[in-house]
């Protein structure tokens, strides 16, 4: 992320090159910190209230005091206002000592990826106790993503040892079976994506949440992932098996953009 603005509680706007976290913060020593990522459309953060609610839950799960939602909103406004761009990636960080918000332009490559679809490779995954928390302990997720890139793909599909489909390192997974949309249940150790929740509201066809073997995904008519910054991103292939860029992802992407513009 190309950071253009940084706002920190008690310090206000900072130069993006200025230090934010102290060296003995547990965020650096132990990885005990949480974050949220939201997209900004036309200068307005989208679904920020939902992101802040999850921010509080994540903090509780890693043993931190809850961040102040009102201060989060104030810092977000500062960071957004300091950027020339109106379409931004907004990130909030809370270490228990430092509350910081950054803003920067959305990766311009996302639309090219949306046009061609993502290439995924499956990765066997053993989840930890904090799998459902959006903590900054993402080293394993990033390693899976890096391994996928080395293998010639764009991202990984995380699969449990028993073959159950989980999620992608930074996105939730969906597929279409005929007229039915399918996505892994939050009873699994996966993140409760804000965009995932929105798609459940926006989808007009039947949606099924559950525990599914990866073989069921491979038999799907269409596969896609979703996240706040990527929005709805079609999947062109998984482990080399091609999938057409189907209609469900396109329709949901259009509906998401309509909701963001309203």
C-alpha positions in Angstrom: 0.0 0.0 0.0 1.3 3.4 -1.0 0.7 5.4 2.2 -0.1 9.0 1.5 -1.5 10.1 5.0 -1.0 9.0 8.6 -3.1 10.1 11.6 -2.2 9.0 15.1 -4.3 9.5 18.3 -2.8 12.2 20.4 -0.5 13.4 17.6 -2.7 14.2 14.7 -1.5 14.1 11.1 2.1 13.0 10.7 4.5 12.9 7.8 4.2 9.3 6.4 7.9 8.8 6.9 7.7 9.7 10.6 7.9 6.9 13.2 4.5 5.8 14.6 5.2 2.8 16.9 7.7 2.6 19.7 10.3 -0.1 19.7 9.0 -1.9 22.8 5.4 -2.0 21.7 4.0 -5.6 21.9 2.8 -5.1 18.4 6.4 -5.4 17.3 7.7 -7.7 20.1 4.8 -10.2 20.2 2.5 -9.4 17.3 -0.3 -8.4 19.7 -2.2 -5.9 17.7 -5.2 -5.7 15.4 -6.1 -3.9 12.2 -9.0 -3.1 9.9 -9.0 -2.3 6.2 -11.8 -0.4 4.6 -12.4 1.1 1.1 -13.1 4.8 0.6 -15.4 5.8 -2.3 -15.7 9.4 -3.2 -14.0 10.5 0.0 -16.4 8.4 2.1 -15.3 5.3 4.0 -17.7 2.4 3.2 -19.3 0.4 5.9 -16.9 1.9 8.5 -19.4 1.2 11.3 -19.2 -2.5 10.6 -15.4 -2.4 10.4 -15.2 -0.6 13.7 -17.5 -3.2 15.3 -15.2 -6.0 14.1 -12.1 -3.9 15.2 -13.4 -4.0 18.8 -14.1 -7.7 18.7 -10.6 -8.5 17.3 -9.1 -6.4 20.1 -11.0 -8.3 22.7 -9.9 -11.7 21.2 -6.2 -10.8 21.4 -6.5 -9.4 24.9 -6.4 -5.7 24.2 -8.7 -3.0 25.5 -11.3 -1.8 22.9 -10.2 1.1 20.7 -12.4 4.2 20.8 -14.7 4.1 17.8 -15.2 7.9 17.9 -11.5 8.5 17.8 -11.1 6.0 15.0 -13.7 8.0 13.0 -11.9 11.3 13.7 -8.5 9.9 12.6 -10.0 8.4 9.5 -11.5 11.7 8.6 -8.1 13.4 9.1 -6.3 10.8 6.9 -8.8 10.9 4.1 -8.9 14.7 4.1 -5.1 14.8 3.7 -5.2 12.8 0.4 -5.9 14.2 -3.0 -7.4 10.9 -4.2 -11.0 10.1 -3.4 -10.9 6.4 -3.9 -8.6 5.1 -1.2 -7.6 2.1 1.0 -8.0 3.0 4.6 -6.2 1.1 7.4 -6.7 1.3 11.1 -4.1 -0.1 13.6 -4.5 -0.6 17.4 -1.7 -2.0 19.5 -3.2 -1.2 22.9 -0.8 1.8 23.1 -1.1 3.4 19.7 -4.1 4.0 17.5 -3.1 4.9 14.0 -4.9 5.3 10.6 -3.3 5.4 7.2 -4.8 6.1 3.8 -3.4 5.7 0.3 -4.6 5.0 -3.3 -6.1 1.6 -4.2 -3.8 -0.7 -6.2 -4.4 0.2 -9.9 -3.8 -3.4 -10.9 -7.0 -4.6 -9.2 -9.2 -3.8 -12.2 -6.8 -5.7 -14.6 -7.1 -8.7 -12.2 -10.9 -8.4 -12.2 -10.9 -8.4 -16.0 -8.9 -11.6 -16.3 -9.8 -13.3 -13.0 -7.5 -14.6 -10.2 -5.4 -17.8 -10.5 -5.4 -19.7 -7.2 -3.5 -22.6 -5.9 -4.6 -24.6 -2.9 -2.6 -24.7 0.3 -3.0 -27.1 3.2 -3.8 -25.0 6.2 -3.7 -25.5 10.0 -5.6 -22.7 11.7 -4.7 -21.2 15.0 -6.9 -20.0 17.9 -7.0 -16.4 16.5 -8.1 -17.4 13.0 -11.3 -15.4 13.3 -9.6 -12.2 14.6 -8.1 -9.6 12.3 -4.8 -9.5 14.1 -1.5 -8.3 12.5 -0.1 -11.8 13.0 -0.4 -12.5 9.3 3.0 -13.9 8.6 1.6 -17.4 7.8 -1.0 -15.9 5.5 1.6 -13.9 3.6 3.8 -16.9 3.3 0.9 -18.9 1.7 0.3 -15.9 -0.7 4.0 -15.7 -1.5 4.2 -19.4 -2.2 1.2 -19.1 -4.6 3.0 -16.3 -6.5 6.1 -18.4 -6.8 3.9 -21.2 -8.2 2.7 -18.8 -10.9 -0.6 -18.0 -9.3 -2.0 -14.8 -7.8 -3.2 -16.1 -4.5 -3.8 -19.1 -2.3 -6.9 -21.1 -1.5 -6.6 -22.3 2.1 -7.8 -25.8 2.7 -8.0 -27.6 6.1 -6.2 -31.0 6.6 -9.5 -32.8 6.1 -10.0 -31.1 2.8 -12.5 -28.5 4.0 -12.5 -25.2 2.1 -11.6 -22.3 4.4 -10.7 -18.9 2.8 -8.0 -17.1 1.0 -5.2 -15.4 3.0 -6.9 -12.0 2.8 -10.3 -12.8 1.3 -13.4 -14.9 1.7 -14.3 -17.6 -0.8 -17.5 -18.1 -2.8 -18.7 -20.3 -5.6 -21.8 -20.8 -7.6 -23.7 -24.1 -8.2 -26.3 -23.4 -10.8 -28.4 -20.7 -9.3 -27.1 -21.2 -5.7 -24.3 -19.3 -4.1 -22.1 -21.2 -1.6 -19.6 -19.9 1.0 -17.9 -21.5 4.0 -19.6 -21.0 7.3 -18.4 -18.7 10.1 -18.5 -21.8 12.3 -15.2 -22.6 10.6 -12.0 -20.9 11.8 -12.2 -18.1 9.1 -12.6 -14.3 9.3 -16.1 -12.8 9.3 -15.5 -10.6 6.3 -17.4 -7.3 6.2 -17.8 -7.6 2.4 -18.8 -11.3 2.9 -21.6 -10.1 5.1 -22.7 -7.4 2.6 -22.8 -10.0 -0.2 -25.2 -12.1 1.8 -27.5 -9.1 2.0 -27.1 -8.2 -1.7 -27.5 -11.6 -3.3 -30.9 -12.2 -4.7 -30.4 -15.9 -5.3 -30.3 -18.6 -2.7 -27.1 -18.6 -0.6 -25.8 -21.6 1.4 -23.3 -21.4 4.2 -21.7 -24.6 5.4 -18.7 -26.9 5.7 -17.7 -28.1 2.2 -15.0 -30.4 0.8 -12.7 -28.8 -1.8 -14.1 -31.3 -4.4 -17.3 -29.4 -4.3 -15.6 -26.2 -5.1 -13.9 -27.9 -8.1 -17.3 -28.9 -9.4 -18.6 -25.3 -9.2 -19.9 -23.3 -12.2 -18.1 -20.2 -11.0 -15.7 -19.2 -8.2 -14.9 -15.8 -6.7 -13.4 -14.1 -3.6 -14.4 -11.0 -1.8 -12.7 -8.4 0.5 -13.0 -4.8 1.2 -10.3 -3.6 -1.1 -10.6 -6.2 -3.9 -14.4 -6.0 -3.7 -15.8 -9.0 -5.7 -13.0 -10.6 -7.6 -13.7 -13.5 -10.0 -11.4 -16.6 -10.0 -10.2 -17.8 -13.4 -8.6 -21.1 -12.2 -7.8 -23.1 -9.1 -4.8 -25.5 -9.3 -4.9 -25.2 -13.0 -8.6 -26.1 -13.4 -10.2 -23.2 -15.4 -13.5 -21.5 -14.4 -15.4 -19.1 -16.5 -15.8 -15.6 -15.3 -19.4 -16.1 -14.5 -22.4 -13.7 -14.0 -22.7 -13.9 -10.2 -19.4 -12.1 -9.4 -20.2 -9.4 -12.0 -23.7 -8.8 -10.7 -22.6 -8.7 -7.0 -19.7 -6.3 -7.9 -22.2 -4.0 -9.6 -24.5 -4.1 -6.6 -21.7 -3.5 -4.2 -20.7 -0.4 -6.2 -24.3 0.8 -6.2 -24.5 0.5 -2.4 -21.2 2.3 -2.0 -22.4 5.2 -4.2 -25.7 5.6 -2.4 
